[in-house]
Amino acid sequence: MGVSGVAEFLARLSSRDPSAASLGQHLLEAGWTVQSISGPQQMDVWELLLRRGTLSVRLGIERGYSDGVLVADLPGAYRPLITAMRLPQDVSGSRGDPLAENPDAVIAWLNQHDGR
């Protein structure tokens, strides 16, 4: 799909999940590589996998909604970013949105865990 596909995906994602799209753009600018990109597929399904060191980040859209940010330190073992970061839940059970609340902390966490 190439560079134009990545730009198209990030543009689509930004209207659904601006924080995730911004993170994806930042990671690309910081030298993360595109492991794979697919889409659009039936039902508006897209997936972008970025990799640096031993860490992969997955950004996706399915049926027009963002999948959020998933991370994996082992191939195929993706989990939500907030789970991987082990953020504590507040009393309501919510973990908030670390990308919206403190994107620099998310980027720092990813940099610390990329195995480089």
C-alpha beads as a LAMMPS data file, in Angstrom:
LAMMPS data file: protein, C-alpha beads

116 atoms
115 bonds

1 atom types
1 bond types

-500.0 500.0 xlo xhi
-500.0 500.0 ylo yhi
-500.0 500.0 zlo zhi

Masses

1 110.0

Atoms # bond

1 1 1 0.000 0.000 0.000
2 1 1 2.928 2.353 0.586
3 1 1 3.425 5.798 2.044
4 1 1 0.263 7.214 0.479
5 1 1 -1.734 4.438 2.143
6 1 1 -0.284 5.295 5.538
7 1 1 -1.160 8.968 5.052
8 1 1 -4.687 8.051 3.950
9 1 1 -5.144 5.759 6.947
10 1 1 -3.905 8.378 9.426
11 1 1 -6.225 10.976 7.873
12 1 1 -9.196 8.619 8.258
13 1 1 -8.157 7.727 11.799
14 1 1 -7.778 11.379 12.802
15 1 1 -11.491 12.010 12.283
16 1 1 -12.325 9.031 14.516
17 1 1 -9.515 9.064 17.090
18 1 1 -7.318 12.176 16.875
19 1 1 -5.052 11.068 19.750
20 1 1 -4.282 7.699 18.141
21 1 1 -3.636 9.316 14.761
22 1 1 -1.314 11.856 16.350
23 1 1 0.595 9.084 18.135
24 1 1 0.959 7.159 14.862
25 1 1 2.325 10.235 13.105
26 1 1 4.718 10.945 15.966
27 1 1 6.031 7.365 15.954
28 1 1 6.642 7.499 12.202
29 1 1 8.511 10.785 12.570
30 1 1 10.564 9.225 15.404
31 1 1 11.765 6.447 13.104
32 1 1 9.337 3.618 13.772
33 1 1 8.928 1.422 10.699
34 1 1 5.739 0.338 8.982
35 1 1 5.539 -3.401 9.553
36 1 1 2.323 -3.665 7.549
37 1 1 -0.714 -1.713 6.473
38 1 1 -3.967 -3.027 5.106
39 1 1 -7.230 -1.464 4.076
40 1 1 -9.630 -0.394 3.185
41 1 1 -11.353 -3.727 3.353
42 1 1 -15.014 -4.594 3.564
43 1 1 -16.822 -2.776 6.394
44 1 1 -14.198 0.029 6.555
45 1 1 -11.483 -2.145 8.106
46 1 1 -7.933 -0.789 8.274
47 1 1 -4.828 -1.832 10.184
48 1 1 -1.430 -0.186 10.589
49 1 1 1.360 -2.008 12.425
50 1 1 4.396 0.022 13.450
51 1 1 7.559 -1.521 14.863
52 1 1 10.706 -0.438 16.625
53 1 1 13.002 -2.861 18.396
54 1 1 10.938 -5.596 20.014
55 1 1 7.768 -3.510 20.327
56 1 1 4.883 -3.273 17.875
57 1 1 2.039 -0.763 17.944
58 1 1 -1.252 -1.498 16.194
59 1 1 -3.668 1.208 15.098
60 1 1 -6.889 0.158 13.448
61 1 1 -10.367 1.019 12.288
62 1 1 -13.233 -1.427 12.068
63 1 1 -16.712 -0.556 10.849
64 1 1 -15.749 3.093 11.007
65 1 1 -14.625 3.058 14.663
66 1 1 -11.110 3.242 16.051
67 1 1 -9.756 0.093 17.697
68 1 1 -7.665 2.295 19.967
69 1 1 -3.955 1.702 20.403
70 1 1 -2.714 -1.834 20.969
71 1 1 0.867 -2.786 21.795
72 1 1 2.810 -6.058 21.644
73 1 1 6.227 -6.992 22.891
74 1 1 5.782 -10.505 21.493
75 1 1 4.550 -11.254 17.952
76 1 1 0.762 -11.315 17.818
77 1 1 0.288 -10.679 21.555
78 1 1 -1.496 -7.347 21.258
79 1 1 -3.177 -5.735 24.252
80 1 1 -4.654 -2.293 24.886
81 1 1 -2.107 0.407 25.576
82 1 1 -3.632 1.264 28.953
83 1 1 -3.359 -2.384 30.025
84 1 1 0.250 -2.641 28.853
85 1 1 1.135 0.556 30.705
86 1 1 -0.547 -0.888 33.817
87 1 1 -2.409 2.306 34.534
88 1 1 -4.492 2.142 37.717
89 1 1 -8.255 2.309 37.420
90 1 1 -10.121 5.023 39.269
91 1 1 -13.049 4.100 41.527
92 1 1 -15.456 4.111 38.568
93 1 1 -13.347 1.472 36.789
94 1 1 -12.178 3.936 34.155
95 1 1 -8.538 4.267 33.217
96 1 1 -9.073 7.451 31.241
97 1 1 -7.379 8.136 27.949
98 1 1 -3.615 8.381 28.406
99 1 1 -3.152 9.621 24.844
100 1 1 -5.458 12.560 25.375
101 1 1 -4.380 13.271 28.944
102 1 1 -0.601 12.912 28.637
103 1 1 0.702 11.928 25.196
104 1 1 4.303 12.627 26.235
105 1 1 4.041 9.971 28.961
106 1 1 2.775 7.438 26.401
107 1 1 5.657 8.188 24.046
108 1 1 8.135 7.940 26.923
109 1 1 6.677 4.576 27.940
110 1 1 6.921 3.248 24.375
111 1 1 10.529 4.471 24.121
112 1 1 11.413 2.708 27.396
113 1 1 9.852 -0.588 26.293
114 1 1 10.978 -0.911 22.679
115 1 1 13.917 -3.142 23.622
116 1 1 16.518 -0.953 21.976

Bonds

1 1 1 2
2 1 2 3
3 1 3 4
4 1 4 5
5 1 5 6
6 1 6 7
7 1 7 8
8 1 8 9
9 1 9 10
10 1 10 11
11 1 11 12
12 1 12 13
13 1 13 14
14 1 14 15
15 1 15 16
16 1 16 17
17 1 17 18
18 1 18 19
19 1 19 20
20 1 20 21
21 1 21 22
22 1 22 23
23 1 23 24
24 1 24 25
25 1 25 26
26 1 26 27
27 1 27 28
28 1 28 29
29 1 29 30
30 1 30 31
31 1 31 32
32 1 32 33
33 1 33 34
34 1 34 35
35 1 35 36
36 1 36 37
37 1 37 38
38 1 38 39
39 1 39 40
40 1 40 41
41 1 41 42
42 1 42 43
43 1 43 44
44 1 44 45
45 1 45 46
46 1 46 47
47 1 47 48
48 1 48 49
49 1 49 50
50 1 50 51
51 1 51 52
52 1 52 53
53 1 53 54
54 1 54 55
55 1 55 56
56 1 56 57
57 1 57 58
58 1 58 59
59 1 59 60
60 1 60 61
61 1 61 62
62 1 62 63
63 1 63 64
64 1 64 65
65 1 65 66
66 1 66 67
67 1 67 68
68 1 68 69
69 1 69 70
70 1 70 71
71 1 71 72
72 1 72 73
73 1 73 74
74 1 74 75
75 1 75 76
76 1 76 77
77 1 77 78
78 1 78 79
79 1 79 80
80 1 80 81
81 1 81 82
82 1 82 83
83 1 83 84
84 1 84 85
85 1 85 86
86 1 86 87
87 1 87 88
88 1 88 89
89 1 89 90
90 1 90 91
91 1 91 92
92 1 92 93
93 1 93 94
94 1 94 95
95 1 95 96
96 1 96 97
97 1 97 98
98 1 98 99
99 1 99 100
100 1 100 101
101 1 101 102
102 1 102 103
103 1 103 104
104 1 104 105
105 1 105 106
106 1 106 107
107 1 107 108
108 1 108 109
109 1 109 110
110 1 110 111
111 1 111 112
112 1 112 113
113 1 113 114
114 1 114 115
115 1 115 116
